[in-house]
Amino acid sequence: MDELPPDFYARDVDQVARALIGVTLTVGGVGGPIVETEAYDMADPASHSFIGRTARNAAMFGPPGSAYVYRIYGLHHCLNIVCGTPGSAVLIRAIEPRQGLDVMQTRRGARIAPRLLCAGPGRLCAALAIDRDLDGVSLTSPPFLLTQASGQSDIVSGPRIGISQAVDRQRRYGARHSPWLSRPFPNESAASQHR
């Protein structure tokens, strides 16, 4: 599989969010194909960058293809990929766990059904050992490796999850009927598109 070129990330955030579906993400050799993403930018009231640059969100204004990692509810980390327009990033919501399943199970601290290992941004980060130490790190160098999807994905879109503003915007993207999603899409038949 070919590694994603740096210019893959230097595009509109929604384009990148769709194009990441099917891309394999590994951290230190542990991971799998991305099945669910969400797009955020500075014009979006739900985005961390909506208020401008702060110490917390500084990585969102960094180079495209770098990681923005933040902590939510004081418990869980979330991985975002910075895109072309400053202040824009794609939240990685779920992957299909394929590589390093035993390592993921150990990191999650309990015997968890494979379907739930990486279904949700906090679970994903725990399974892949992603924390604030990786904030601002380039995704084009170790421990990250993102490789091209093996084929076209049938992509569905819908409203994002767990936000209180701009809730109607269709900026969540996923692999149609994937059992690895954090949550099913409300109406998959209405919003199919090919990459």
C-alpha positions as CSV (number, residue, x, y, z in Angstrom):
1,M,0.0,0.0,0.0
2,D,1.2,3.5,-0.8
3,E,1.5,6.1,1.9
4,L,-0.7,9.2,1.5
5,P,1.2,12.1,-0.1
6,P,1.5,15.3,1.9
7,D,-0.7,17.2,-0.6
8,F,-3.6,14.7,0.2
9,Y,-4.3,16.8,3.4
10,A,-3.8,20.3,1.7
11,R,-7.4,20.4,0.5
12,D,-10.9,21.4,1.7
13,V,-11.7,19.7,5.0
14,D,-14.9,18.0,3.7
15,Q,-13.0,16.6,0.7
16,V,-10.4,15.2,3.1
17,A,-13.0,13.8,5.5
18,R,-14.7,11.9,2.6
19,A,-11.4,10.8,1.1
20,L,-10.1,9.4,4.4
21,I,-12.9,6.7,4.5
22,G,-11.1,3.5,3.6
23,V,-7.6,4.8,4.3
24,T,-5.6,2.7,6.7
25,L,-4.4,4.5,9.8
26,T,-1.8,2.8,12.0
27,V,0.1,4.2,15.0
28,G,3.2,2.1,15.8
29,G,1.8,-0.6,13.5
30,V,-1.5,-0.8,15.3
31,G,-4.8,0.2,13.6
32,G,-6.9,-0.4,10.5
33,P,-9.1,1.3,7.9
34,I,-10.9,4.5,8.8
35,V,-14.7,4.0,8.6
36,E,-16.0,7.3,10.1
37,T,-14.9,11.0,10.2
38,E,-16.3,14.4,10.9
39,A,-15.3,17.8,9.3
40,Y,-14.7,21.0,11.2
41,D,-13.5,24.5,10.2
42,M,-13.3,28.1,11.4
43,A,-16.7,29.1,10.0
44,D,-18.3,26.3,12.0
45,P,-19.7,27.2,15.4
46,A,-19.1,23.5,16.5
47,S,-15.4,23.8,15.8
48,H,-12.7,24.4,18.4
49,S,-11.2,27.0,15.9
50,F,-14.4,29.1,15.7
51,I,-13.1,31.3,18.5
52,G,-9.7,31.8,16.8
53,R,-6.3,30.4,17.8
54,T,-5.7,29.4,21.4
55,A,-3.1,27.4,23.2
56,R,-5.4,24.4,23.2
57,N,-6.3,24.5,19.5
58,A,-2.9,25.8,18.1
59,A,-2.3,22.6,16.2
60,M,-5.4,23.2,14.1
61,F,-3.5,26.2,12.6
62,G,-0.4,24.1,11.9
63,P,0.7,22.4,8.6
64,P,-1.8,20.2,6.8
65,G,-1.3,16.6,7.6
66,S,-0.4,17.1,11.3
67,A,-2.3,15.8,14.3
68,Y,-4.6,17.8,16.5
69,V,-5.1,15.8,19.7
70,Y,-7.3,17.1,22.5
71,R,-8.8,15.8,25.7
72,I,-12.6,15.6,26.1
73,Y,-14.5,15.4,29.4
74,G,-11.1,15.2,31.1
75,L,-11.0,11.5,30.2
76,H,-10.7,10.7,26.6
77,H,-8.4,11.9,23.7
78,C,-9.6,12.6,20.2
79,L,-7.5,12.5,17.0
80,N,-8.0,15.1,14.3
81,I,-6.1,15.6,11.0
82,V,-5.3,19.2,10.1
83,C,-6.3,20.2,6.6
84,G,-5.5,22.8,4.0
85,T,-7.4,25.8,5.3
86,P,-6.0,27.1,8.7
87,G,-8.3,26.1,11.5
88,S,-9.8,23.1,9.7
89,A,-9.4,19.5,10.8
90,V,-11.1,16.1,10.4
91,L,-12.0,14.2,13.5
92,I,-11.3,10.4,13.2
93,R,-14.4,8.8,14.8
94,A,-13.9,5.1,14.1
95,I,-11.7,2.5,12.4
96,E,-12.0,-1.1,11.7
97,P,-9.5,-2.7,14.0
98,R,-7.3,-5.1,11.9
99,Q,-3.6,-4.8,13.0
100,G,-2.5,-5.4,16.6
101,L,-5.8,-6.6,18.0
102,D,-4.2,-8.1,21.1
103,V,-2.3,-4.8,21.7
104,M,-5.6,-2.9,21.4
105,Q,-7.3,-5.2,23.9
106,T,-4.5,-4.8,26.4
107,R,-4.6,-1.0,26.1
108,R,-8.4,-0.9,26.6
109,G,-7.9,-2.8,29.8
110,A,-10.7,-5.3,29.4
111,R,-12.0,-8.0,27.1
112,I,-14.0,-5.9,24.7
113,A,-15.8,-7.1,21.6
114,P,-13.7,-6.3,18.5
115,R,-16.6,-4.2,17.1
116,L,-16.3,-1.8,20.1
117,L,-12.5,-1.5,20.2
118,C,-12.3,1.6,18.0
119,A,-15.9,2.6,17.6
120,G,-15.8,6.2,18.8
121,P,-12.9,8.8,19.0
122,G,-12.1,8.1,22.7
123,R,-12.0,4.3,22.2
124,L,-9.9,4.7,19.1
125,C,-7.3,6.9,20.8
126,A,-7.1,4.5,23.8
127,A,-6.7,1.5,21.5
128,L,-4.0,3.2,19.5
129,A,-2.3,4.9,22.5
130,I,-2.9,8.4,21.1
131,D,-2.6,11.2,23.6
132,R,-1.5,14.9,23.9
133,D,2.1,13.9,23.3
134,L,1.2,13.4,19.6
135,D,-0.5,16.8,19.3
136,G,1.1,18.7,16.4
137,V,3.1,15.7,15.2
138,S,3.1,15.1,11.4
139,L,1.0,12.2,10.2
140,T,3.5,11.6,7.4
141,S,6.2,10.3,9.8
142,P,6.4,7.7,12.6
143,P,4.6,6.6,14.7
144,F,1.8,7.4,12.2
145,L,1.3,5.7,8.9
146,L,-1.6,6.4,6.6
147,T,-1.9,4.3,3.4
148,Q,-4.1,4.5,0.4
149,A,-7.5,2.8,0.4
150,S,-7.5,-0.5,-1.5
151,G,-10.6,0.5,-3.5
152,Q,-13.5,2.9,-3.7
153,S,-15.7,3.2,-0.6
154,D,-19.4,3.7,-0.7
155,I,-19.7,6.8,1.5
156,V,-22.7,8.1,3.4
157,S,-23.1,11.4,5.2
158,G,-25.2,12.8,8.0
159,P,-25.2,15.0,11.1
160,R,-22.3,15.0,13.5
161,I,-22.5,13.4,16.9
162,G,-22.1,15.0,20.4
163,I,-22.2,18.6,19.5
164,S,-24.7,21.3,20.5
165,Q,-24.2,23.9,17.7
166,A,-24.6,23.5,13.9
167,V,-26.1,20.1,14.6
168,D,-28.0,20.0,11.3
169,R,-24.8,20.2,9.1
170,Q,-24.2,17.0,7.1
171,R,-20.4,16.8,8.0
172,R,-20.1,13.3,9.3
173,Y,-18.9,10.7,6.8
174,G,-18.8,7.0,7.0
175,A,-18.5,3.7,5.1
176,R,-22.0,2.6,4.2
177,H,-23.4,-0.2,6.5
178,S,-20.0,-0.6,8.2
179,P,-20.4,-2.6,11.5
180,W,-17.4,-0.7,12.9
181,L,-19.2,2.8,13.0
182,S,-19.5,4.5,16.4
183,R,-23.2,4.9,15.6
184,P,-25.3,4.0,12.5
185,F,-26.3,6.8,10.1
186,P,-30.0,7.8,10.4
187,N,-30.8,7.4,6.7
188,E,-28.0,5.8,4.8
189,S,-30.0,5.4,1.6
190,A,-30.4,9.1,1.1
191,A,-26.8,10.3,1.0
192,S,-24.6,7.8,-0.8
193,Q,-21.7,9.0,-2.9
194,H,-18.5,7.5,-4.3
195,R,-15.1,9.0,-3.7
